[in-house]
């Protein structure tokens, strides 16, 4: 229940104590013919939690001073290992939650009568499953492990295809998020490789020319146009490519001082990039400050807003997620809390 879950010691209304390190968080709005229901899921070292977002009746503007009245705990499941990644799977009238485990398994969770019922999709790997991606149009799940195996599973036909990457897989994203195509960008310790939907590697994106030290890609996102890709690296830098020109690096900015664990294009303002890092900072970048169509660049003056700066309380920021329908996002990290941010 909410009273037991949220820490009562926090003075700030936008900080929700959860009692454990948060490894991944994800917003999702489930839409049916009759209603729209917003959920928030988050994973920790050994649990998966699902919350229902419920502003007070008649409340037109979300009130950041009353988070405990807006979130209701729906279900908690004791997860086998750390939740390294999680995604919602849209199945029409129903949804499931896919999780990647540090113990080498991928599970699908179904919400049934206020309980999360697990179904093991994959297990037996001796390596951690570091990343997964969901293509809701084709009902396809892709996941990759620390040994470099890429697995693509078709939920409709219950068939699986695999491929071996050249190195460990840290991050995955489908290139076409609203399409039946299943092309993937795969991030690892030597950069980013593009896979066709077979899956097989078709191109490698060139990294910085000054060397490859710490050039390990740990986070990825793709622009809505399907060909501009951003990657967050182990050394704190952020890279930007256009896959139509794989030998050209469009942007390379070293702004964080530690690994960039997650970064995303804003779902509505797609020229804005948000990033969070092990250095405890969260930044916003403007890839197109001059308003030129298709002029995506990363420059030192691209940083427009330090959204969160490291404090004694903030520590490492591992993850964040946008609520697409509003100017709201949630972050999670080593401080054992969820932080709700309302953007201007």
C-alpha positions as CSV (number, residue, x, y, z in Angstrom):
1,X,0.0,0.0,0.0
2,X,1.1,3.6,-0.6
3,X,1.5,4.5,3.1
4,X,4.1,1.7,3.5
5,X,5.8,2.3,0.2
6,X,6.5,6.0,0.1
7,X,9.0,7.4,2.6
8,X,7.3,9.9,5.0
9,X,10.6,11.6,5.8
10,X,10.9,13.5,2.6
11,X,10.1,17.2,2.8
12,X,10.0,17.7,-0.9
13,X,6.8,16.7,-2.5
14,X,8.4,15.5,-5.7
15,X,10.6,12.8,-4.1
16,X,9.2,9.4,-3.5
17,X,11.2,7.0,-1.3
18,X,11.1,3.4,-2.4
19,X,13.6,1.8,-0.1
20,X,15.9,0.3,-2.8
21,X,18.1,1.3,-5.6
22,X,16.1,2.0,-8.7
23,X,17.6,0.4,-11.8
24,X,14.9,1.1,-14.4
25,X,11.6,3.1,-14.6
26,X,9.0,3.3,-17.4
27,X,5.8,5.3,-17.9
28,X,3.0,3.7,-19.9
29,X,-0.6,4.8,-20.8
30,X,-2.8,1.9,-21.5
31,X,-5.6,2.9,-23.9
32,X,-8.7,0.9,-24.6
33,X,-11.9,1.8,-26.4
34,X,-13.4,3.3,-23.3
35,X,-10.6,4.6,-21.1
36,X,-7.0,5.7,-20.8
37,X,-5.1,4.5,-17.8
38,X,-1.5,5.8,-16.9
39,X,0.9,3.3,-15.2
40,X,4.4,3.6,-13.9
41,X,6.6,0.5,-13.5
42,X,10.0,0.4,-11.9
43,X,12.6,-2.2,-11.1
44,X,15.1,-2.6,-8.3
45,X,17.8,-5.1,-7.3
46,X,15.2,-7.8,-6.6
47,X,11.7,-6.5,-7.4
48,X,9.3,-5.2,-10.0
49,X,6.6,-2.7,-9.0
50,X,3.6,-1.4,-10.8
51,X,1.9,1.9,-9.8
52,X,-1.3,3.5,-11.0
53,X,-1.2,7.2,-11.6
54,X,-4.5,8.8,-10.3
55,X,-4.8,12.6,-9.9
56,X,-7.6,13.7,-7.7
57,X,-11.0,13.8,-9.4
58,X,-11.5,17.1,-11.3
59,X,-7.8,18.0,-10.9
60,X,-6.8,19.7,-14.2
61,X,-3.1,20.3,-13.4
62,X,-0.9,17.6,-11.9
63,X,0.2,18.8,-8.5
64,X,3.8,18.0,-7.7
65,X,3.3,18.8,-4.0
66,X,1.0,15.7,-3.6
67,X,2.7,12.7,-5.1
68,X,1.3,10.2,-2.5
69,X,-2.2,11.1,-3.5
70,X,-1.5,10.6,-7.2
71,X,0.2,7.2,-7.1
72,X,-1.4,3.9,-6.0
73,X,0.5,0.7,-5.7
74,X,-1.1,-2.0,-7.9
75,X,1.3,-4.9,-7.5
76,X,4.8,-5.9,-6.5
77,X,6.7,-9.0,-7.6
78,X,9.9,-10.4,-6.1
79,X,12.0,-10.5,-9.2
80,X,14.8,-13.0,-9.9
81,X,17.8,-10.8,-10.0
82,X,18.2,-7.1,-10.7
83,X,15.8,-5.6,-13.3
84,X,18.3,-4.4,-15.9
85,X,15.6,-3.2,-18.3
86,X,11.9,-3.2,-18.6
87,X,9.3,-2.3,-21.3
88,X,5.5,-2.4,-21.6
89,X,4.1,-4.6,-24.4
90,X,0.8,-3.3,-25.9
91,X,-1.5,-6.2,-26.6
92,X,-4.6,-4.2,-27.4
93,X,-7.1,-4.6,-24.6
94,X,-4.4,-5.9,-22.3
95,X,-0.7,-5.2,-21.7
96,X,2.3,-7.1,-20.3
97,X,5.6,-6.0,-18.8
98,X,8.8,-7.4,-20.2
99,X,11.9,-7.5,-18.0
100,X,15.5,-8.3,-18.5
101,X,17.3,-9.9,-15.5
102,X,20.8,-9.8,-14.2
103,X,20.5,-13.6,-13.8
104,X,20.1,-14.3,-17.5
105,X,16.4,-14.5,-18.1
106,X,13.6,-12.5,-19.8
107,X,10.1,-12.6,-18.4
108,X,6.7,-11.3,-19.4
109,X,4.4,-10.2,-16.5
110,X,0.6,-10.2,-16.8
111,X,-1.5,-8.1,-14.5
112,X,-4.3,-10.4,-13.1
113,X,-6.4,-9.5,-10.1
114,X,-3.9,-7.1,-8.7
115,X,-1.0,-9.5,-9.0
116,X,1.8,-9.7,-11.5
117,X,1.9,-13.2,-13.0
118,X,5.2,-14.1,-14.6
119,X,5.8,-16.1,-17.8
120,X,9.4,-16.9,-18.6
121,X,10.2,-16.0,-22.2
122,X,13.9,-17.0,-22.0
123,X,16.2,-18.4,-19.4
124,X,19.4,-20.4,-19.1
125,X,21.9,-17.7,-20.2
126,X,25.0,-17.6,-18.1
127,X,25.3,-13.9,-19.0
128,X,23.3,-10.9,-17.8
129,X,20.5,-9.8,-20.1
130,X,21.5,-6.1,-20.3
131,X,18.9,-4.6,-22.6
132,X,15.6,-5.2,-24.3
133,X,13.5,-3.4,-26.9
134,X,9.8,-3.8,-27.8
135,X,8.3,-3.2,-31.3
136,X,4.6,-3.0,-30.5
137,X,3.4,-2.9,-34.1
138,X,4.9,-6.2,-35.0
139,X,4.6,-7.7,-31.4
140,X,8.4,-8.3,-31.3
141,X,10.8,-8.3,-28.4
142,X,14.6,-8.1,-28.8
143,X,17.1,-8.6,-26.0
144,X,20.9,-8.8,-25.7
145,X,23.3,-10.2,-23.2
146,X,26.8,-9.5,-21.9
147,X,28.2,-12.3,-24.1
148,X,27.0,-10.6,-27.2
149,X,24.0,-12.8,-28.1
150,X,21.1,-10.9,-29.8
151,X,17.7,-12.6,-29.6
152,X,14.6,-11.5,-31.5
153,X,11.3,-13.1,-30.4
154,X,8.0,-12.9,-32.4
155,X,5.2,-13.0,-29.8
156,X,2.5,-13.7,-32.5
157,X,4.2,-16.8,-34.0
158,X,6.2,-17.7,-30.8
159,X,9.4,-18.0,-32.9
160,X,12.9,-16.9,-32.0
161,X,15.9,-15.9,-34.0
162,X,19.4,-15.2,-32.7
163,X,22.6,-13.6,-33.9
164,X,26.1,-13.1,-32.3
165,X,27.3,-9.6,-31.9
166,X,31.0,-8.8,-31.9
167,X,31.0,-7.8,-28.2
168,X,28.7,-7.5,-25.2
169,X,25.3,-5.8,-25.8
170,X,24.6,-2.9,-23.5
171,X,21.7,-1.1,-25.3
172,X,19.0,-1.8,-28.0
173,X,16.4,0.2,-29.9
174,X,14.2,-0.5,-32.8
175,X,14.8,2.0,-35.6
176,X,11.1,2.2,-36.7
177,X,8.9,2.5,-33.6
178,X,5.6,2.7,-35.4
179,X,6.2,0.2,-38.2
180,X,6.2,-3.5,-38.9
181,X,9.9,-3.4,-39.7
182,X,12.3,-4.8,-37.1
183,X,15.6,-3.2,-37.9
184,X,17.7,-2.7,-34.7
185,X,20.5,-0.5,-33.4
186,X,22.7,-2.4,-31.0
187,X,25.1,-0.7,-28.7
188,X,28.2,-2.4,-27.2
189,X,31.7,-1.9,-26.1
190,X,33.0,-1.1,-29.6
191,X,30.2,1.1,-30.8
192,X,26.9,0.7,-32.6
193,X,25.9,-1.9,-35.1
194,X,22.7,-1.8,-37.3
195,X,20.9,-5.2,-37.7
196,X,18.3,-6.0,-40.3
197,X,15.2,-7.9,-39.2
198,X,16.7,-11.3,-40.0
199,X,18.6,-10.4,-37.7
200,X,22.1,-9.9,-39.3
201,X,24.5,-7.0,-39.1
202,X,24.4,-4.6,-42.1
203,X,26.5,-1.6,-41.0
204,X,28.7,-0.3,-38.2
205,X,28.6,3.3,-37.2
206,X,32.0,5.0,-37.0
207,X,33.0,6.4,-33.6
208,X,35.4,9.2,-32.7
209,X,38.6,9.3,-34.7
210,X,40.8,10.1,-31.7
211,X,40.7,6.5,-30.3
212,X,38.3,4.0,-28.8
213,X,39.3,4.2,-25.1
214,X,36.1,3.9,-23.0
215,X,34.0,4.2,-26.2
216,X,31.4,1.8,-24.9
217,X,27.8,2.7,-25.8
218,X,25.5,2.1,-22.8
219,X,22.4,3.9,-24.0
220,X,20.6,4.5,-27.3
221,X,17.6,6.2,-28.8
222,X,16.4,6.9,-32.3
223,X,14.7,10.0,-33.6
224,X,11.1,9.8,-34.9
225,X,12.5,10.1,-38.5
226,X,14.1,6.6,-38.1
227,X,17.6,7.5,-39.2
228,X,19.1,9.9,-36.6
229,X,20.6,7.9,-33.6
230,X,22.1,9.1,-30.3
231,X,24.4,7.0,-28.1
232,X,25.5,7.6,-24.5
233,X,29.1,6.3,-23.7
234,X,31.0,4.9,-20.8
235,X,33.3,8.0,-20.7
236,X,30.4,10.4,-20.4
237,X,30.3,11.5,-24.0
238,X,27.2,11.6,-26.3
239,X,27.4,10.7,-30.0
240,X,25.0,11.4,-32.8
241,X,24.8,9.7,-36.2
242,X,22.6,9.6,-39.3
243,X,22.6,6.0,-40.5
244,X,22.3,7.1,-44.1
245,X,25.9,8.4,-43.7
246,X,27.5,5.7,-41.4
247,X,31.0,6.9,-41.9
248,X,30.2,10.4,-40.6
249,X,29.8,11.3,-36.9
250,X,27.4,14.2,-36.8
251,X,28.0,15.0,-33.2
252,X,30.4,14.2,-30.3
253,X,30.2,16.1,-27.1
254,X,31.9,15.3,-23.8
255,X,29.7,16.8,-21.1
256,X,29.1,14.2,-18.5
257,X,32.0,13.0,-16.3
258,X,30.8,9.4,-16.0
259,X,28.8,6.8,-17.9
260,X,25.6,8.0,-19.6
261,X,23.1,5.3,-18.5
262,X,20.1,6.6,-20.4
263,X,19.3,9.2,-23.0
264,X,16.2,9.9,-25.0
265,X,14.7,12.3,-27.6
266,X,11.7,14.1,-26.0
267,X,8.6,12.3,-27.3
268,X,6.9,15.6,-28.4
269,X,9.8,18.0,-28.9
270,X,12.1,15.7,-30.9
271,X,15.0,18.2,-31.3
272,X,15.5,18.0,-27.5
273,X,17.7,15.2,-26.0
274,X,17.6,14.3,-22.3
275,X,20.4,12.4,-20.6
276,X,21.2,11.0,-17.2
277,X,24.5,9.8,-15.9
278,X,26.5,8.1,-13.2
279,X,27.9,11.5,-12.4
280,X,24.5,12.4,-10.8
281,X,23.5,15.0,-13.4
282,X,20.6,15.2,-15.8
283,X,20.9,17.5,-18.9
284,X,18.8,18.7,-21.8
285,X,20.4,19.3,-25.2
286,X,19.0,21.2,-28.1
287,X,20.2,19.5,-31.3
288,X,18.7,22.2,-33.5
289,X,19.1,25.6,-31.8
290,X,18.8,27.6,-35.0
291,X,15.6,26.0,-36.2
292,X,17.1,24.6,-39.4
293,X,15.1,21.6,-40.7
294,X,17.2,18.3,-40.4
295,X,20.2,20.2,-39.0
296,X,20.9,17.9,-36.2
297,X,24.2,18.7,-34.4
298,X,25.7,18.4,-31.0
299,X,27.9,21.4,-30.0
300,X,29.3,22.7,-26.7
301,X,26.4,25.3,-26.7
302,X,23.8,22.5,-27.2
303,X,23.4,22.1,-23.5
304,X,20.5,24.4,-22.6
305,X,19.3,23.3,-19.2
306,X,21.0,21.3,-16.4
307,X,17.7,19.6,-15.3
308,X,19.3,17.9,-12.2
309,X,22.7,18.7,-10.7
310,X,24.4,16.3,-8.4
311,X,23.8,16.9,-4.7
312,X,24.5,14.7,-1.6
313,X,20.9,13.3,-2.1
314,X,20.9,12.8,-5.8
315,X,23.9,10.4,-6.2
316,X,23.8,8.3,-9.4
317,X,20.9,8.7,-11.8
318,X,20.3,5.4,-13.5
319,X,17.1,5.9,-15.4
320,X,14.2,8.2,-16.4
321,X,11.0,8.0,-18.4
322,X,8.6,10.6,-19.9
323,X,4.9,10.6,-19.5
324,X,4.1,11.3,-23.1
325,X,0.7,13.0,-22.4
326,X,2.2,15.7,-20.2
327,X,5.3,17.6,-19.3
328,X,6.2,15.1,-16.6
329,X,9.1,12.7,-16.2
330,X,10.3,10.4,-13.4
331,X,13.9,9.6,-12.6
332,X,15.4,6.8,-10.4
333,X,18.8,6.0,-9.1
334,X,21.0,4.9,-6.2
335,X,19.3,7.3,-3.8
336,X,16.5,4.7,-3.4
337,X,13.8,7.1,-4.6
338,X,11.7,8.2,-7.6
339,X,11.9,11.9,-8.4
340,X,9.0,13.4,-10.2
341,X,9.9,16.4,-12.4
342,X,7.5,18.8,-14.0
343,X,9.0,20.4,-17.1
344,X,8.3,24.0,-18.1
